[in-house]
Amino acid sequence: MPKKTDNTPDTCPSDIAIAQAAVPTPITTIAAEAGILPDELEAYGKNKAKVHLNRARPPQGCQGRKVYRVTAITPTPLGEGKTTTTVGLSQALGAHLGRKFSPAIRQPSQGPTFGIKGGAAGGGYSQIIPMEEFNLHLTGDIHAIIAANNLLAAAIDSRMFHEETTADDAALFRPPGSRGKGWQPEVFDHHAAAVKKLGISKTDPNTFAPEERRRFARLDIDPPTITWASRRGHQ
């Protein structure tokens, strides 16, 4: 829940200095203030937790309360974007006006890691802490999605490299690691649709003609057609 800041200096330190100097309230205390029961909480250390999906009911006495939405905005040169505005609004309503108020924001992507965007924890004294964990992994969900995307990208890159550097279709059709005695290529159920889409009517790869082997073994990915799209519509 929003808290007032004590002993604010005349000059504002850096965002990271403010975040690291802050003493976080235990997540169990915050959950209790929000009316979340202990068995509805899955703690990740002392300062962060997940709320179970079965938590569908509003807290006692919170029916009919108002919801304020902060939509996408272009940050100013000082960095006041969606998160800073949302946190500042929650501080104004909760800490200064005494209203029961809880901000809800999404977990950010790993943009700061790659230097292509700023953080998403807010700024100054209107930010989420711990800032580093919130920006980079928090409870691990976004981090896991990013790892899966990186793995898929590496697999595509590796496949394109091998196809570009291997002129012999037979080497791709029957890779070195599968040349053990008695090994025979075969079409599994999950290959059947792809084989049919390639215009190959045969089900035994040993009877494939050279051109059919090439089509079966090579993905022939066209690099300009590769597109990564996030759930927010960004590429």
C-alpha positions as CSV (number, residue, x, y, z in Angstrom):
1,M,0.0,0.0,0.0
2,P,1.3,3.6,-0.6
3,K,3.4,5.1,2.1
4,K,4.6,8.6,2.8
5,T,8.3,9.3,2.3
6,D,10.1,10.8,5.3
7,N,13.2,13.0,5.2
8,T,13.1,13.8,1.5
9,P,16.3,15.7,0.5
10,D,16.2,19.0,-1.3
11,T,18.0,17.5,-4.4
12,C,16.7,14.3,-5.9
13,P,19.2,11.4,-6.0
14,S,19.3,9.0,-8.9
15,D,16.6,6.4,-9.3
16,I,18.8,3.5,-8.3
17,A,20.1,5.4,-5.3
18,I,16.5,6.0,-4.1
19,A,15.5,2.4,-4.7
20,Q,18.5,0.9,-2.9
21,A,18.1,3.2,0.1
22,A,14.5,2.3,0.6
23,V,13.5,-0.2,3.3
24,P,10.7,-2.4,1.9
25,T,7.7,-3.4,3.9
26,P,7.4,-7.2,4.2
27,I,5.2,-8.6,1.6
28,T,3.1,-10.4,4.2
29,T,2.3,-7.0,5.8
30,I,1.3,-5.5,2.4
31,A,-0.9,-8.5,1.6
32,A,-2.7,-8.3,5.0
33,E,-3.4,-4.6,4.4
34,A,-4.9,-5.5,1.0
35,G,-7.1,-8.2,2.5
36,I,-5.2,-11.1,0.9
37,L,-5.2,-14.2,3.1
38,P,-1.9,-16.1,3.9
39,D,-3.0,-19.2,2.0
40,E,-3.7,-17.0,-1.1
41,L,-0.1,-15.9,-1.2
42,E,3.0,-17.6,-2.6
43,A,6.0,-15.8,-1.3
44,Y,9.3,-15.2,-3.1
45,G,11.5,-14.2,-0.3
46,K,10.4,-11.4,2.2
47,N,9.6,-8.6,-0.2
48,K,7.7,-10.1,-3.2
49,A,5.0,-12.8,-3.8
50,K,2.5,-14.1,-6.3
51,V,-1.2,-14.1,-5.6
52,H,-3.0,-17.4,-6.4
53,L,-5.3,-17.4,-9.4
54,N,-8.2,-18.6,-7.3
55,R,-8.2,-15.2,-5.7
56,A,-11.2,-14.0,-7.6
57,R,-13.2,-12.3,-4.8
58,P,-12.6,-8.6,-3.9
59,P,-11.4,-7.9,-0.3
60,Q,-14.0,-7.4,2.4
61,G,-15.8,-4.1,1.9
62,C,-14.2,-3.3,-1.4
63,Q,-17.2,-4.0,-3.6
64,G,-18.1,-1.1,-5.8
65,R,-14.8,0.7,-5.6
66,K,-13.4,2.8,-8.5
67,V,-10.7,1.7,-10.9
68,Y,-8.4,4.4,-12.5
69,R,-6.6,3.4,-15.7
70,V,-3.4,5.1,-16.9
71,T,-3.1,4.6,-20.6
72,A,0.0,4.7,-22.8
73,I,1.7,8.0,-22.8
74,T,4.9,9.4,-24.2
75,P,7.4,10.0,-21.4
76,T,8.7,13.6,-20.9
77,P,12.5,14.3,-21.0
78,L,12.5,13.7,-17.2
79,G,11.0,10.2,-17.6
80,E,7.4,10.6,-16.3
81,G,5.8,7.7,-18.1
82,K,2.9,5.3,-17.3
83,T,4.5,3.7,-14.3
84,T,5.7,7.0,-12.7
85,T,2.2,8.5,-13.2
86,T,0.5,5.3,-11.8
87,V,2.7,5.2,-8.7
88,G,2.5,8.9,-8.2
89,L,-1.3,8.7,-8.4
90,S,-1.4,5.8,-5.9
91,Q,0.8,7.8,-3.5
92,A,-1.4,10.9,-3.8
93,L,-4.6,8.9,-3.2
94,G,-3.3,6.4,-0.7
95,A,-0.5,8.0,1.3
96,H,-1.6,11.7,1.3
97,L,-5.5,11.5,1.0
98,G,-5.8,8.4,3.1
99,R,-7.8,6.4,0.6
100,K,-7.5,2.6,0.3
101,F,-5.6,2.3,-3.0
102,S,-3.5,-0.3,-4.7
103,P,-1.7,0.2,-8.0
104,A,-1.6,-2.7,-10.5
105,I,1.0,-2.6,-13.3
106,R,2.4,-5.2,-15.6
107,Q,5.8,-6.8,-15.2
108,P,8.2,-5.2,-17.7
109,S,10.2,-6.8,-20.5
110,Q,14.0,-7.1,-20.3
111,G,14.5,-4.0,-22.5
112,P,17.0,-2.4,-20.1
113,T,19.3,-5.5,-20.5
114,F,19.7,-4.8,-24.1
115,G,20.0,-1.1,-23.9
116,I,17.0,-0.5,-26.2
117,K,14.6,1.1,-23.7
118,G,14.5,2.5,-20.2
119,G,13.3,0.6,-17.2
120,A,9.6,0.2,-16.3
121,A,9.8,0.7,-12.5
122,G,8.9,4.4,-12.5
123,G,11.3,7.1,-11.3
124,G,12.4,9.3,-8.4
125,Y,10.3,8.8,-5.3
126,S,7.4,7.3,-7.4
127,Q,8.9,4.0,-8.3
128,I,8.6,0.2,-7.7
129,I,11.2,-1.5,-5.5
130,P,13.3,-3.5,-5.7
131,M,13.9,-1.8,-9.0
132,E,16.6,-4.1,-10.3
133,E,14.6,-7.3,-9.7
134,F,11.4,-5.7,-11.1
135,N,13.1,-4.7,-14.3
136,L,15.0,-7.9,-14.8
137,H,13.1,-10.9,-13.6
138,L,10.9,-10.4,-10.5
139,T,9.2,-13.8,-10.0
140,G,10.6,-15.2,-13.2
141,D,7.6,-15.3,-15.6
142,I,8.8,-12.8,-18.2
143,H,12.3,-14.0,-17.8
144,A,11.2,-17.5,-18.7
145,I,9.3,-16.2,-21.8
146,I,12.4,-14.3,-22.9
147,A,14.6,-17.4,-22.4
148,A,12.1,-19.4,-24.5
149,N,12.3,-16.8,-27.2
150,N,16.1,-16.7,-27.1
151,L,16.2,-20.5,-27.4
152,L,13.9,-20.5,-30.4
153,A,15.9,-17.7,-32.0
154,A,19.1,-19.7,-31.5
155,A,17.6,-22.8,-33.0
156,I,16.5,-20.9,-36.1
157,D,19.9,-19.2,-36.4
158,S,21.7,-22.5,-36.1
159,R,19.5,-24.2,-38.7
160,M,20.0,-21.4,-41.2
161,F,23.7,-21.5,-40.6
162,H,23.9,-25.3,-41.2
163,E,21.7,-25.1,-44.3
164,E,23.8,-22.3,-45.8
165,T,27.1,-24.1,-45.1
166,T,26.0,-27.6,-46.1
167,A,25.7,-28.2,-49.8
168,D,25.1,-31.9,-49.5
169,D,21.4,-32.5,-49.0
170,A,22.1,-36.1,-47.8
171,A,24.1,-34.7,-44.8
172,L,20.9,-32.8,-43.7
173,F,18.6,-35.7,-44.5
174,R,20.8,-38.1,-42.6
175,P,22.8,-36.1,-40.1
176,P,26.2,-37.5,-38.8
177,G,24.8,-38.1,-35.3
178,S,22.2,-40.6,-36.6
179,R,24.5,-42.7,-38.8
180,G,24.6,-45.5,-36.3
181,K,24.2,-49.1,-37.5
182,G,20.6,-49.9,-38.3
183,W,19.4,-46.3,-38.3
184,Q,16.6,-45.6,-40.8
185,P,14.9,-42.3,-41.5
186,E,11.1,-42.4,-40.9
187,V,8.2,-40.1,-40.9
188,F,6.5,-39.7,-37.6
189,D,2.9,-38.6,-37.0
190,H,4.0,-35.0,-36.3
191,H,5.8,-35.0,-39.6
192,A,2.9,-36.2,-41.7
193,A,1.2,-32.8,-42.1
194,A,4.5,-31.1,-43.1
195,V,5.3,-33.9,-45.6
196,K,1.9,-33.5,-47.2
197,K,2.3,-29.8,-47.3
198,L,5.6,-30.3,-49.2
199,G,3.7,-32.1,-51.9
200,I,5.2,-35.5,-51.0
201,S,2.8,-38.4,-51.0
202,K,5.2,-41.0,-49.8
203,T,5.4,-42.1,-46.2
204,D,8.7,-43.9,-46.4
205,P,11.7,-41.5,-46.5
206,N,13.9,-44.2,-47.9
207,T,11.9,-44.0,-51.2
208,F,12.1,-40.2,-51.5
209,A,13.6,-38.9,-54.7
210,P,16.6,-36.5,-54.4
211,E,14.4,-33.4,-54.8
212,E,11.9,-34.8,-52.2
213,R,14.8,-35.4,-49.8
214,R,16.0,-31.8,-50.2
215,R,12.5,-30.4,-49.6
216,F,12.1,-32.7,-46.5
217,A,15.5,-31.9,-45.0
218,R,15.8,-28.2,-45.6
219,L,13.6,-25.5,-44.1
220,D,14.8,-22.8,-46.5
221,I,13.9,-20.0,-44.2
222,D,13.8,-16.6,-45.8
223,P,15.5,-14.2,-43.2
224,P,13.3,-11.1,-44.1
225,T,10.2,-13.1,-43.2
226,I,11.2,-13.7,-39.6
227,T,9.2,-11.5,-37.3
228,W,9.1,-11.4,-33.5
229,A,5.9,-9.9,-32.1
230,S,5.1,-9.3,-28.5
231,R,1.7,-9.4,-26.9
232,R,1.7,-5.6,-26.9
233,G,2.1,-5.5,-30.7
234,H,5.7,-4.4,-30.7
235,Q,8.3,-6.2,-32.9
